[in-house]
């Protein structure tokens, strides 16, 4: 028996490195479920009790492994149930690929059982890439693009596969003719760092500050050593946004803890008293917990230029990977001799821990 579209779709995912799929069965994905059975131990199918949990699991997979999380659900209500978990992934900038079934092509537009306009349903949460596979020749490039865009943009993508298409014979490679697409595997992230002149201006600004505060977010998770060294050189304290909680250990004496609605008093005191703010890989949304406008000079580092200077009016905005950018910046920083600001921060942190223990 020849390979079916569903078999080839899974094969292509396997070639991209996928080994685990979070899914919930349904007749709209019967072809894909059969292909998973035929694939044997190439994949681990993690079955949830509800499609919403499949999407949350895929998002968690992306967060803990830094791989693309893959979830699967049937057509109609199954696909709808994915949305909450997919929005979690989109808003937390995690790479997740959703694969959903659809009514047979011949039934589309006929108010068939559980027929939902899935292209419209997913057009916001998967705005960077969503596509319906209508013919076998599409499978390769649709999977390749959905996967590459998810990992490169750290976002949600979606593939919709009508149930009858899943059972068609696979076509790989596509015919070499006008109007066909011939895609390939692979993605390597670039090393993104700012220009040297911008780094020097940043160092000058930070070196001039006497009360430096650092806010670390999810983008600082891979830059623990660099953030610690920068904080040490600048005599700064470090507050952590929710998604950056694992960026630094809580027991470091200069880590003021969380910030915001569930934040600590030491973080509040640091932000209200600082004269310089360094924001690293954070999209922290609550402006009222940051310095007042004009109070502090600001520097922000983020890999996504669209997220720069939208929480606080920064003086310098750097597009770059946090670890690489800080690594280039560290040789330009001067160790502050006056450690009085740091001493105040550490005293506040120690008092904060004693207060928390007493309350507990």
KEKE-3310 file (N, C-alpha, C; in steps of 0.2 Angstrom, whole numbers, plus 5000, padded with zeros to 4 digits):
npx = (5004:5003:5011:5001:4994:4993:5003:5014:5014:5017:5029:5037:5036:5043:5056:5059:5062:5052:5045:5036:5018:5004:4988:4970:4959:4947:4934:4938:4951:4955:4962:4975:4977:4977:4989:4998:4997:5003:5015:5022:5034:5040:5034:5028:5012:5003:4989:4976:4963:4955:4954:4959:4968:4978:4984:4989:4998:5007:5012:5018:5028:5036:5041:5048:5057:5062:5059:5048:5032:5019:5002:4986:4970:4953:4941:4929:4922:4933:4944:4941:4942:4956:4960:4962:4973:4982:4982:4989:5002:5004:5004:5014:5025:5029:5035:5023:5014:4999:4989:4975:4959:4947:4931:4926:4932:4923:4911:4912:4906:4893:4886:4889:4891:4897:4905:4916:4922:4937:4949:4946:4944:4957:4964:4969:4976:4985:4992:5004:5006:4995:4987:4977:4978:4975:4978:4989:5002:5004:5008:5022:5028:5020:5020:5034:5035:5026:5032:5045:5042:5036:5046:5056:5050:5045:5031:5013:5008:4997:4990:4978:4969:4959:4948:4946:4958:4968:4968:4972:4984:5001:5012:5027:5043:5035:5027:5038:5035:5027:5020:5021:5028:5044:5051:5062:5071:5076:5083:5092:5096:5101:5115:5112:5117:5119:5125:5143:5144:5132:5132:5143:5137:5127:5134:5141:5129:5125:5136:5136:5125:5119:5111:5106:5094:5088:5078:5073:5067:5058:5067:5079:5082:5091:5103:5109:5122:5127:5119:5120:5134:5133:5125:5133:5144:5138:5133:5119:5102:5091:5075:5062:5052:5036:5038:5051:5056:5064:5076:5086:5093:5082:5088:5099:5107:5105:5094:5078:5066:5050:5039:5026:5008:5008:5020:5036:5040:5053:5056:5047:5052:5065:5062:5055:5065:5076:5089:5092:5087:5088:5081:5079:5075:5061:5043:5035:5020:5014:5014:5014:5022:5034:5048:5043:5040:5053:5060:5070:5084:5083:5087:5084:5084:5080:5075:5065:5061:5048:5044:5051:5053:5040:5034:5041:5048:5062:5079:5089:5088:5090:5092:5093:5100:5099:5110:5121:5122:5123:5136:5144:5143:5148:5163:5164:5159:5161:5166:5157:5162:5156:5146:5134:5121:5118:5120:5109:5099:5101:5099:5086:5081:5084:5077:5064:5063:5063:5051:5042:5044:5040:5026:5022)
npy = (4994:5011:5026:5038:5054:5058:5050:5055:5068:5067:5061:5071:5080:5073:5073:5086:5085:5083:5073:5071:5073:5082:5077:5075:5063:5062:5061:5069:5069:5056:5050:5055:5050:5036:5036:5040:5028:5019:5024:5020:5019:5031:5042:5050:5050:5061:5060:5071:5075:5085:5096:5109:5107:5101:5111:5119:5111:5109:5122:5123:5113:5119:5130:5123:5115:5122:5119:5117:5116:5104:5102:5093:5092:5088:5093:5107:5109:5103:5110:5123:5122:5122:5135:5144:5139:5141:5155:5158:5153:5162:5175:5173:5171:5159:5145:5136:5123:5120:5107:5103:5095:5095:5096:5085:5090:5090:5093:5105:5121:5117:5117:5106:5093:5099:5109:5122:5138:5137:5144:5157:5156:5154:5165:5176:5171:5163:5172:5174:5162:5152:5138:5129:5112:5107:5099:5084:5088:5100:5097:5096:5109:5116:5111:5113:5127:5131:5126:5132:5145:5146:5143:5152:5165:5163:5160:5156:5144:5136:5122:5116:5101:5094:5080:5070:5073:5068:5055:5053:5048:5051:5064:5065:5069:5085:5088:5093:5107:5122:5132:5124:5121:5120:5115:5115:5108:5114:5126:5139:5149:5166:5175:5189:5205:5222:5237:5242:5255:5259:5250:5256:5269:5264:5259:5270:5277:5269:5268:5281:5281:5282:5275:5261:5251:5234:5226:5210:5199:5186:5185:5185:5172:5164:5170:5171:5171:5182:5193:5193:5197:5210:5216:5216:5223:5236:5239:5236:5232:5218:5215:5204:5200:5191:5180:5179:5174:5162:5167:5172:5166:5166:5168:5176:5191:5203:5202:5207:5201:5197:5208:5220:5217:5206:5208:5212:5222:5227:5227:5237:5248:5249:5252:5265:5272:5273:5279:5275:5264:5247:5237:5220:5209:5209:5211:5217:5222:5233:5249:5257:5252:5254:5266:5283:5293:5302:5301:5291:5287:5277:5260:5247:5230:5219:5205:5207:5220:5227:5227:5236:5250:5253:5251:5260:5276:5274:5279:5273:5260:5243:5231:5214:5198:5193:5187:5187:5201:5207:5201:5207:5220:5220:5221:5235:5241:5250:5246:5251:5261:5267:5259:5261:5262:5249:5243:5248:5242:5228:5228:5231:5219:5209:5213:5211:5197:5193:5199:5192:5179:5180:5183:5171)
npz = (5000:4996:5002:5012:5012:5026:5032:5025:5030:5044:5043:5038:5048:5057:5052:5054:5067:5076:5090:5099:5100:5105:5107:5103:5099:5085:5072:5062:5061:5059:5049:5051:5064:5062:5054:5064:5072:5062:5062:5073:5085:5082:5086:5101:5106:5116:5124:5129:5140:5135:5121:5123:5133:5126:5118:5128:5133:5122:5122:5134:5132:5122:5130:5140:5133:5122:5109:5095:5099:5096:5093:5091:5084:5081:5068:5068:5084:5091:5085:5089:5102:5104:5105:5116:5123:5112:5111:5123:5120:5109:5115:5124:5116:5110:5101:5092:5084:5077:5071:5063:5059:5045:5037:5024:5007:4997:5004:5009:5012:5013:5024:5032:5044:5059:5052:5051:5048:5047:5043:5045:5059:5064:5060:5067:5079:5073:5064:5057:5049:5042:5034:5023:5017:5002:4991:4988:4984:4990:5003:5008:5007:5014:5027:5029:5029:5039:5050:5050:5051:5063:5072:5069:5071:5083:5087:5084:5072:5060:5052:5042:5038:5027:5030:5019:5012:5020:5017:5004:4991:4994:4988:4984:4978:4974:4958:4945:4939:4932:4944:4955:4972:4979:4993:5007:5021:5038:5049:5056:5069:5068:5075:5083:5086:5092:5084:5086:5089:5095:5106:5113:5116:5124:5135:5140:5145:5155:5163:5168:5176:5193:5201:5197:5190:5185:5174:5171:5159:5150:5139:5145:5150:5145:5148:5160:5167:5161:5165:5179:5180:5174:5183:5194:5190:5188:5200:5202:5206:5202:5196:5192:5179:5177:5167:5167:5178:5181:5177:5185:5201:5215:5228:5227:5234:5228:5220:5218:5216:5211:5200:5199:5199:5208:5214:5223:5238:5239:5225:5220:5228:5222:5209:5210:5215:5207:5195:5182:5170:5165:5154:5150:5138:5141:5141:5150:5156:5164:5167:5178:5188:5184:5183:5184:5170:5164:5176:5175:5165:5151:5144:5133:5128:5116:5106:5097:5087:5087:5100:5107:5117:5121:5134:5142:5139:5131:5131:5123:5112:5109:5097:5098:5103:5120:5128:5119:5116:5129:5132:5123:5128:5141:5142:5140:5151:5167:5183:5196:5209:5220:5230:5237:5233:5229:5242:5249:5241:5244:5257:5258:5251:5260:5271:5265:5264:5277:5281:5273:5278:5291:5289:5283)
capx = (5000:5007:5010:4996:4996:4994:5009:5020:5014:5020:5036:5040:5037:5049:5062:5060:5064:5046:5045:5030:5012:4999:4982:4964:4956:4941:4934:4941:4958:4955:4968:4981:4978:4979:4996:5002:4998:5007:5022:5025:5038:5043:5031:5024:5006:5001:4982:4973:4956:4951:4958:4962:4974:4983:4987:4993:5004:5011:5015:5023:5033:5040:5044:5053:5062:5064:5057:5042:5027:5014:4996:4982:4963:4948:4937:4924:4923:4939:4948:4939:4944:4963:4961:4964:4980:4986:4983:4994:5008:5006:5006:5021:5030:5032:5033:5018:5011:4993:4986:4967:4956:4942:4926:4929:4932:4916:4906:4913:4901:4886:4883:4890:4891:4903:4909:4917:4927:4944:4954:4944:4944:4964:4968:4972:4981:4990:4992:5010:5005:4990:4986:4973:4981:4969:4980:4995:5008:5005:5010:5029:5030:5015:5024:5041:5034:5023:5037:5051:5040:5035:5053:5060:5046:5042:5024:5009:5006:4992:4989:4971:4969:4952:4948:4947:4964:4972:4968:4975:4991:5006:5015:5034:5043:5030:5029:5043:5031:5025:5015:5022:5033:5049:5054:5068:5071:5081:5083:5098:5095:5107:5118:5110:5120:5119:5132:5147:5143:5126:5135:5147:5133:5124:5139:5141:5123:5124:5141:5134:5120:5122:5106:5104:5089:5088:5071:5074:5061:5059:5072:5085:5082:5098:5108:5110:5128:5129:5115:5123:5140:5132:5122:5139:5148:5134:5130:5112:5098:5087:5069:5061:5045:5034:5041:5059:5057:5069:5082:5091:5090:5079:5092:5105:5106:5103:5088:5073:5061:5045:5037:5020:5003:5011:5027:5038:5041:5060:5056:5044:5057:5070:5060:5054:5071:5082:5090:5094:5083:5090:5076:5082:5071:5055:5038:5031:5015:5011:5019:5014:5027:5041:5049:5039:5043:5058:5064:5076:5086:5082:5090:5080:5087:5075:5076:5060:5061:5042:5043:5055:5051:5032:5032:5044:5051:5069:5084:5093:5084:5095:5089:5099:5100:5101:5116:5126:5122:5127:5142:5148:5143:5152:5169:5163:5156:5165:5164:5156:5166:5151:5141:5129:5114:5118:5119:5102:5095:5102:5096:5078:5079:5085:5071:5058:5063:5061:5044:5039:5044:5035:5019:5021)
capy = (5000:5017:5031:5042:5061:5059:5047:5059:5074:5065:5060:5078:5083:5069:5076:5093:5084:5082:5067:5071:5077:5082:5077:5072:5060:5064:5058:5074:5068:5049:5048:5057:5045:5030:5037:5039:5021:5016:5027:5016:5022:5037:5048:5048:5054:5062:5062:5075:5074:5090:5099:5115:5105:5099:5117:5122:5106:5111:5128:5121:5109:5124:5134:5119:5112:5127:5116:5118:5111:5102:5099:5091:5091:5087:5098:5110:5110:5101:5115:5129:5121:5124:5143:5147:5137:5144:5162:5158:5152:5168:5180:5172:5171:5152:5142:5130:5121:5117:5103:5102:5092:5099:5093:5083:5095:5090:5095:5112:5126:5114:5117:5099:5092:5102:5113:5128:5142:5137:5149:5163:5155:5154:5170:5180:5167:5160:5177:5173:5157:5147:5136:5123:5108:5105:5093:5081:5092:5105:5095:5097:5116:5119:5109:5116:5134:5132:5124:5136:5152:5145:5143:5158:5170:5161:5161:5150:5143:5131:5118:5113:5096:5090:5073:5066:5074:5064:5048:5053:5046:5056:5065:5068:5077:5088:5088:5099:5111:5128:5133:5120:5124:5114:5118:5111:5107:5117:5133:5141:5156:5171:5179:5196:5210:5229:5240:5244:5262:5259:5247:5261:5274:5261:5258:5277:5279:5265:5270:5287:5281:5280:5270:5257:5245:5230:5222:5204:5195:5179:5185:5184:5166:5161:5175:5171:5173:5189:5197:5193:5201:5217:5219:5217:5229:5242:5239:5236:5226:5215:5213:5199:5199:5184:5175:5179:5172:5158:5170:5172:5163:5171:5169:5181:5196:5209:5200:5210:5197:5199:5215:5221:5216:5202:5210:5213:5229:5229:5229:5243:5253:5250:5256:5271:5276:5272:5285:5272:5257:5243:5231:5215:5204:5209:5215:5218:5227:5237:5255:5260:5249:5256:5273:5288:5296:5307:5299:5287:5286:5270:5256:5241:5225:5214:5203:5209:5228:5229:5227:5241:5257:5253:5251:5265:5279:5272:5283:5269:5254:5239:5225:5209:5192:5196:5185:5190:5208:5208:5199:5213:5226:5219:5224:5242:5244:5251:5244:5257:5261:5269:5253:5263:5260:5242:5241:5249:5237:5222:5228:5230:5212:5205:5214:5208:5190:5192:5200:5186:5173:5182:5183:5164)
capz = (5000:4995:5008:5012:5014:5033:5033:5023:5034:5050:5041:5037:5055:5060:5049:5057:5074:5081:5093:5103:5098:5110:5103:5105:5093:5082:5066:5057:5061:5059:5044:5055:5070:5059:5052:5070:5073:5058:5063:5078:5091:5080:5089:5107:5106:5122:5124:5134:5141:5132:5116:5126:5137:5121:5116:5134:5134:5117:5124:5139:5129:5119:5135:5143:5128:5117:5103:5093:5102:5091:5095:5085:5086:5075:5065:5072:5091:5093:5083:5093:5109:5105:5104:5123:5124:5107:5113:5128:5116:5105:5119:5128:5111:5110:5094:5093:5077:5078:5066:5064:5053:5042:5033:5017:5003:4994:5009:5012:5010:5013:5031:5034:5052:5063:5048:5054:5044:5051:5041:5049:5066:5066:5056:5072:5083:5068:5059:5053:5044:5042:5027:5022:5012:4997:4987:4991:4982:4995:5010:5010:5008:5020:5034:5030:5031:5046:5056:5050:5053:5071:5076:5068:5074:5090:5086:5082:5065:5059:5046:5042:5033:5026:5031:5013:5009:5024:5015:4997:4991:4995:4981:4986:4978:4970:4951:4943:4934:4933:4949:4961:4977:4981:4999:5010:5029:5042:5051:5060:5071:5068:5081:5083:5091:5090:5081:5091:5091:5099:5112:5117:5119:5130:5141:5143:5148:5161:5167:5171:5181:5200:5204:5191:5191:5179:5174:5167:5157:5147:5135:5149:5152:5142:5149:5168:5169:5159:5169:5185:5179:5172:5189:5198:5188:5189:5207:5201:5208:5197:5197:5187:5176:5178:5163:5168:5185:5181:5174:5190:5207:5220:5234:5226:5238:5224:5216:5222:5216:5206:5200:5196:5204:5213:5215:5230:5240:5236:5217:5220:5230:5217:5203:5212:5217:5202:5190:5176:5170:5160:5153:5146:5136:5144:5138:5156:5153:5169:5167:5184:5192:5181:5185:5181:5164:5166:5182:5174:5158:5149:5139:5132:5124:5114:5099:5092:5087:5088:5107:5110:5119:5122:5141:5145:5134:5132:5127:5118:5110:5106:5094:5099:5108:5127:5130:5115:5117:5136:5131:5120:5132:5147:5142:5140:5157:5172:5189:5200:5216:5225:5231:5242:5230:5230:5249:5250:5238:5247:5264:5257:5250:5266:5275:5262:5265:5284:5281:5270:5283:5297:5286:5282)
cpx = (5004:5006:5005:4998:4997:5001:5015:5020:5018:5028:5040:5041:5043:5056:5064:5062:5058:5046:5039:5024:5007:4992:4976:4960:4949:4940:4937:4948:4960:4961:4975:4982:4980:4987:5000:5003:5003:5015:5026:5028:5041:5040:5028:5018:5003:4994:4979:4966:4952:4956:4962:4968:4980:4987:4991:4999:5009:5015:5020:5029:5038:5044:5050:5059:5065:5063:5050:5037:5021:5008:4991:4975:4959:4945:4932:4926:4930:4944:4947:4942:4952:4964:4964:4972:4985:4987:4989:5001:5009:5008:5012:5026:5033:5030:5029:5015:5005:4991:4979:4964:4950:4937:4929:4928:4925:4910:4906:4908:4894:4883:4884:4891:4898:4907:4910:4922:4933:4949:4952:4945:4952:4967:4971:4977:4986:4991:4998:5010:5000:4988:4982:4976:4975:4971:4987:5001:5009:5009:5017:5030:5026:5018:5030:5040:5031:5028:5043:5048:5038:5041:5056:5056:5044:5035:5020:5008:5001:4991:4982:4971:4962:4953:4949:4955:4969:4973:4971:4982:4996:5009:5022:5039:5037:5032:5033:5039:5029:5019:5016:5028:5037:5053:5059:5067:5076:5080:5088:5097:5101:5109:5116:5113:5119:5126:5136:5146:5137:5128:5139:5142:5129:5128:5140:5135:5123:5130:5140:5129:5123:5117:5103:5099:5088:5081:5073:5068:5063:5065:5079:5086:5089:5104:5110:5116:5130:5125:5118:5130:5138:5129:5128:5143:5145:5132:5122:5108:5094:5080:5067:5053:5043:5037:5048:5060:5063:5076:5088:5088:5087:5084:5098:5103:5103:5097:5082:5066:5056:5043:5030:5014:5004:5018:5029:5039:5048:5060:5053:5049:5063:5068:5058:5060:5077:5083:5091:5090:5086:5085:5079:5077:5064:5049:5033:5026:5013:5016:5019:5019:5034:5042:5045:5043:5047:5062:5071:5078:5086:5085:5086:5084:5081:5076:5071:5059:5054:5040:5047:5051:5043:5030:5035:5048:5059:5073:5088:5089:5089:5091:5095:5097:5103:5108:5122:5127:5125:5134:5147:5148:5147:5159:5169:5161:5161:5162:5163:5159:5161:5146:5135:5122:5113:5117:5112:5097:5095:5099:5088:5076:5079:5079:5064:5058:5061:5054:5040:5038:5040:5028:5017:5019)
cpy = (5006:5022:5036:5049:5062:5056:5052:5066:5073:5064:5066:5081:5079:5071:5082:5091:5083:5074:5066:5076:5076:5082:5074:5069:5063:5062:5063:5073:5060:5047:5050:5052:5038:5030:5037:5032:5017:5018:5023:5020:5028:5043:5045:5053:5055:5064:5065:5073:5080:5094:5105:5113:5103:5105:5120:5117:5108:5117:5127:5117:5114:5128:5130:5116:5117:5124:5118:5113:5110:5099:5098:5090:5090:5093:5101:5112:5109:5107:5121:5128:5123:5131:5145:5145:5140:5151:5162:5157:5159:5173:5179:5170:5164:5149:5136:5129:5118:5113:5101:5099:5097:5094:5090:5089:5096:5093:5102:5117:5123:5114:5109:5099:5095:5106:5120:5132:5142:5142:5156:5162:5156:5160:5175:5176:5165:5165:5176:5168:5152:5145:5129:5119:5105:5099:5091:5085:5098:5103:5097:5104:5119:5117:5113:5124:5135:5131:5130:5143:5151:5146:5150:5165:5169:5163:5155:5150:5137:5128:5114:5107:5093:5083:5068:5067:5069:5057:5047:5050:5052:5057:5069:5065:5079:5088:5094:5103:5118:5128:5128:5123:5118:5117:5113:5112:5112:5124:5134:5148:5160:5173:5186:5200:5217:5231:5242:5251:5263:5256:5252:5266:5271:5261:5265:5279:5275:5266:5277:5287:5279:5275:5266:5251:5241:5226:5216:5200:5188:5179:5184:5177:5162:5165:5176:5174:5180:5194:5198:5198:5208:5220:5220:5223:5236:5243:5240:5231:5224:5212:5208:5199:5192:5179:5175:5177:5167:5160:5170:5169:5168:5173:5173:5188:5202:5208:5202:5206:5199:5206:5215:5219:5211:5202:5211:5221:5231:5230:5236:5249:5254:5254:5263:5276:5276:5278:5282:5265:5253:5237:5226:5209:5203:5213:5216:5224:5233:5243:5258:5257:5250:5263:5277:5291:5302:5306:5296:5287:5278:5267:5249:5237:5220:5212:5205:5217:5230:5230:5233:5248:5258:5253:5257:5269:5278:5277:5279:5262:5249:5232:5219:5203:5195:5194:5188:5197:5210:5206:5204:5219:5226:5222:5232:5245:5245:5249:5250:5256:5263:5263:5255:5261:5253:5239:5242:5244:5230:5222:5227:5223:5208:5206:5211:5201:5189:5194:5195:5180:5174:5181:5176:5161)
cpz = (5000:5001:5007:5014:5022:5035:5031:5028:5041:5048:5041:5044:5059:5058:5052:5065:5079:5083:5097:5100:5103:5106:5106:5099:5091:5075:5060:5056:5061:5055:5048:5061:5067:5057:5058:5072:5069:5059:5069:5084:5088:5084:5096:5106:5113:5122:5130:5135:5138:5127:5119:5130:5132:5119:5122:5134:5128:5119:5129:5137:5126:5124:5138:5139:5123:5110:5101:5096:5097:5094:5089:5088:5080:5073:5070:5079:5093:5091:5087:5100:5110:5106:5111:5124:5118:5108:5118:5125:5112:5109:5123:5122:5111:5104:5095:5086:5079:5071:5067:5058:5051:5039:5027:5012:4999:4998:5011:5008:5010:5020:5034:5042:5054:5058:5050:5049:5048:5049:5044:5056:5068:5064:5061:5076:5079:5062:5054:5048:5046:5035:5028:5016:5008:4992:4989:4989:4987:5002:5012:5011:5013:5027:5035:5032:5038:5051:5056:5053:5061:5075:5075:5071:5081:5091:5085:5075:5065:5052:5047:5036:5033:5027:5025:5011:5013:5021:5007:4997:4991:4988:4983:4981:4973:4962:4949:4937:4936:4939:4955:4965:4979:4987:5002:5018:5031:5043:5056:5062:5070:5074:5079:5088:5088:5087:5087:5094:5096:5106:5116:5120:5125:5136:5144:5147:5155:5166:5171:5176:5188:5204:5199:5193:5184:5180:5169:5165:5154:5142:5138:5151:5150:5144:5157:5170:5167:5163:5176:5185:5178:5179:5194:5197:5189:5196:5207:5205:5202:5199:5191:5185:5177:5174:5163:5175:5186:5178:5179:5197:5212:5226:5233:5230:5235:5220:5220:5221:5210:5206:5197:5201:5209:5214:5222:5232:5238:5229:5217:5222:5225:5211:5204:5214:5212:5198:5183:5176:5164:5159:5148:5144:5139:5141:5144:5155:5158:5170:5174:5189:5189:5184:5181:5175:5166:5172:5180:5166:5157:5144:5139:5127:5122:5107:5094:5092:5088:5095:5110:5111:5119:5129:5144:5139:5134:5128:5122:5118:5106:5103:5095:5104:5115:5129:5126:5116:5124:5136:5128:5124:5138:5147:5142:5146:5162:5179:5194:5207:5221:5225:5236:5240:5231:5237:5251:5248:5242:5254:5263:5255:5256:5271:5272:5263:5272:5285:5279:5275:5289:5295:5285:5288)
residu = (UNK:UNK:UNK:UNK:UNK:UNK:UNK:UNK:UNK:UNK:UNK:UNK:UNK:UNK:UNK:UNK:UNK:UNK:UNK:UNK:UNK:UNK:UNK:UNK:UNK:UNK:UNK:UNK:UNK:UNK:UNK:UNK:UNK:UNK:UNK:UNK:UNK:UNK:UNK:UNK:UNK:UNK:UNK:UNK:UNK:UNK:UNK:UNK:UNK:UNK:UNK:UNK:UNK:UNK:UNK:UNK:UNK:UNK:UNK:UNK:UNK:UNK:UNK:UNK:UNK:UNK:UNK:UNK:UNK:UNK:UNK:UNK:UNK:UNK:UNK:UNK:UNK:UNK:UNK:UNK:UNK:UNK:UNK:UNK:UNK:UNK:UNK:UNK:UNK:UNK:UNK:UNK:UNK:UNK:UNK:UNK:UNK:UNK:UNK:UNK:UNK:UNK:UNK:UNK:UNK:UNK:UNK:UNK:UNK:UNK:UNK:UNK:UNK:UNK:UNK:UNK:UNK:UNK:UNK:UNK:UNK:UNK:UNK:UNK:UNK:UNK:UNK:UNK:UNK:UNK:UNK:UNK:UNK:UNK:UNK:UNK:UNK:UNK:UNK:UNK:UNK:UNK:UNK:UNK:UNK:UNK:UNK:UNK:UNK:UNK:UNK:UNK:UNK:UNK:UNK:UNK:UNK:UNK:UNK:UNK:UNK:UNK:UNK:UNK:UNK:UNK:UNK:UNK:UNK:UNK:UNK:UNK:UNK:UNK:UNK:UNK:UNK:UNK:UNK:UNK:UNK:UNK:UNK:UNK:UNK:UNK:UNK:UNK:UNK:UNK:UNK:UNK:UNK:UNK:UNK:UNK:UNK:UNK:UNK:UNK:UNK:UNK:UNK:UNK:UNK:UNK:UNK:UNK:UNK:UNK:UNK:UNK:UNK:UNK:UNK:UNK:UNK:UNK:UNK:UNK:UNK:UNK:UNK:UNK:UNK:UNK:UNK:UNK:UNK:UNK:UNK:UNK:UNK:UNK:UNK:UNK:UNK:UNK:UNK:UNK:UNK:UNK:UNK:UNK:UNK:UNK:UNK:UNK:UNK:UNK:UNK:UNK:UNK:UNK:UNK:UNK:UNK:UNK:UNK:UNK:UNK:UNK:UNK:UNK:UNK:UNK:UNK:UNK:UNK:UNK:UNK:UNK:UNK:UNK:UNK:UNK:UNK:UNK:UNK:UNK:UNK:UNK:UNK:UNK:UNK:UNK:UNK:UNK:UNK:UNK:UNK:UNK:UNK:UNK:UNK:UNK:UNK:UNK:UNK:UNK:UNK:UNK:UNK:UNK:UNK:UNK:UNK:UNK:UNK:UNK:UNK:UNK:UNK:UNK:UNK:UNK:UNK:UNK:UNK:UNK:UNK:UNK:UNK:UNK:UNK:UNK:UNK:UNK:UNK:UNK:UNK:UNK:UNK:UNK:UNK:UNK:UNK:UNK:UNK:UNK:UNK:UNK:UNK:UNK:UNK:UNK:UNK:UNK:UNK:UNK:UNK:UNK:UNK:UNK:UNK:UNK:UNK:UNK:UNK:UNK)
# end
